[in-house]
Amino acid sequence: MSRQIIHTDAAPAAIGPYSQAVRVDKTVYLSGQTPLDPATMELVEGDIEAQARQVFKNLAAVCEAAGGSFAKVVRVGIYMIDLAHFAKVNAVMKDYFSEPYPARSTIQVSALPKNAQVEIDLVMVLD
């Protein structure tokens, strides 16, 4: 089994004892990203759509650092503090993914780090 830690300065640094992503053989497990600006480590301004776009931007940077892209993603996990925004996050996701879509779960949680409205993690499989 081959294991590699993935890191990029184009995404927020981990705010705890974890890696941005870990590659095991051809599978890359991306840690949850919140809508932090990697330059300031502060939440981006704006509504749930602005936050979701920043999260996908952060995840795209980690995918790229691992040698992949959203086209290689097989699973998405979305965590939101208010499922009333489900349709808005879906609309943003469609800007980053195309059919056939990856598998996905969406879970409402009581709180997220730094009072974010959304956090998303991914699993990607490389060729």
C-alpha positions as CSV (number, residue, x, y, z in Angstrom):
1,M,0.0,0.0,0.0
2,S,1.4,3.4,-1.0
3,R,0.5,6.4,1.1
4,Q,1.1,10.1,0.3
5,I,0.1,13.2,2.2
6,I,-1.3,16.0,-0.1
7,H,-0.8,19.7,0.7
8,T,-1.2,22.9,-1.2
9,D,-0.9,26.5,-0.1
10,A,-3.8,27.3,-2.6
11,A,-6.2,25.8,0.0
12,P,-6.6,26.7,3.7
13,A,-4.1,25.0,6.0
14,A,-5.5,22.4,8.3
15,I,-6.9,23.9,11.5
16,G,-6.4,20.7,13.5
17,P,-4.3,17.5,13.5
18,Y,-5.2,16.3,10.0
19,S,-4.0,16.6,6.4
20,Q,-5.7,18.4,3.5
21,A,-5.8,15.0,1.8
22,V,-4.3,11.6,1.9
23,R,-3.6,9.4,-1.2
24,V,-3.7,5.7,-0.7
25,D,-2.8,3.9,-4.0
26,K,-5.2,5.5,-6.6
27,T,-7.7,6.8,-4.0
28,V,-7.5,10.3,-2.6
29,Y,-9.5,11.1,0.6
30,L,-9.9,14.9,0.9
31,S,-10.6,16.3,4.3
32,G,-13.6,18.6,4.7
33,Q,-13.1,22.1,3.5
34,T,-15.0,25.1,4.9
35,P,-15.3,28.5,3.2
36,L,-12.0,29.9,4.4
37,D,-10.0,32.2,2.2
38,P,-6.5,30.5,2.1
39,A,-4.7,33.8,2.2
40,T,-6.4,35.1,5.4
41,M,-7.8,32.0,7.0
42,E,-11.0,33.9,7.5
43,L,-14.5,33.0,6.3
44,V,-15.5,34.6,3.0
45,E,-18.2,37.2,3.1
46,G,-21.6,36.4,1.7
47,D,-24.4,34.0,1.7
48,I,-24.5,30.2,1.5
49,E,-23.8,30.3,-2.3
50,A,-20.7,32.4,-1.8
51,Q,-19.6,30.1,0.9
52,A,-20.2,26.9,-1.2
53,R,-18.3,28.4,-4.1
54,Q,-15.3,29.1,-1.8
55,V,-15.5,25.5,-0.5
56,F,-15.4,24.1,-4.0
57,K,-12.6,26.4,-5.0
58,N,-10.6,25.1,-2.0
59,L,-11.4,21.5,-2.9
60,A,-10.4,22.0,-6.5
61,A,-7.0,23.2,-5.3
62,V,-6.5,20.1,-3.3
63,C,-7.7,17.9,-6.1
64,E,-5.2,19.6,-8.4
65,A,-2.4,19.2,-5.9
66,A,-3.2,15.4,-5.8
67,G,-3.0,15.2,-9.6
68,G,-6.8,15.1,-10.2
69,S,-9.9,17.2,-10.8
70,F,-13.6,17.1,-10.0
71,A,-14.0,14.8,-13.0
72,K,-12.3,12.1,-10.9
73,V,-14.4,12.6,-7.8
74,V,-16.6,9.5,-6.9
75,R,-18.1,10.7,-3.6
76,V,-19.1,14.0,-2.1
77,G,-20.1,14.6,1.6
78,I,-21.9,17.9,2.3
79,Y,-22.5,19.1,5.9
80,M,-24.8,22.1,6.3
81,I,-26.1,23.9,9.4
82,D,-29.5,24.6,7.6
83,L,-31.0,22.2,5.0
84,A,-33.3,25.0,3.9
85,H,-30.3,25.9,1.7
86,F,-30.2,22.5,0.1
87,A,-31.4,23.7,-3.4
88,K,-28.8,26.6,-3.4
89,V,-25.9,24.3,-2.6
90,N,-27.2,21.9,-5.3
91,A,-27.2,24.7,-7.8
92,V,-23.6,25.7,-6.9
93,M,-22.5,22.0,-7.1
94,K,-23.9,21.7,-10.6
95,D,-21.4,24.5,-11.7
96,Y,-18.5,22.2,-10.7
97,F,-19.7,18.7,-11.6
98,S,-21.4,17.2,-14.6
99,E,-23.1,13.9,-15.3
100,P,-22.5,11.3,-14.4
101,Y,-22.5,12.9,-10.9
102,P,-20.6,11.4,-8.0
103,A,-22.3,9.6,-5.1
104,R,-23.3,12.1,-2.4
105,S,-24.6,12.5,1.1
106,T,-26.0,15.7,2.6
107,I,-26.3,16.0,6.4
108,Q,-27.5,18.8,8.6
109,V,-25.3,19.5,11.5
110,S,-25.7,21.7,14.5
111,A,-22.5,23.7,14.0
112,L,-19.3,23.8,11.9
113,P,-15.8,25.2,12.5
114,K,-15.5,29.0,12.6
115,N,-19.3,29.3,12.2
116,A,-19.2,28.2,8.6
117,Q,-22.6,27.4,7.0
118,V,-21.2,24.5,4.9
119,E,-18.4,22.0,4.8
120,I,-17.7,19.5,2.1
121,D,-15.3,16.5,1.8
122,L,-14.5,14.3,-1.2
123,V,-13.2,11.0,-2.3
124,M,-11.4,11.0,-5.7
125,V,-10.0,8.0,-7.7
126,L,-7.1,8.6,-10.0
127,D,-6.2,6.6,-13.1
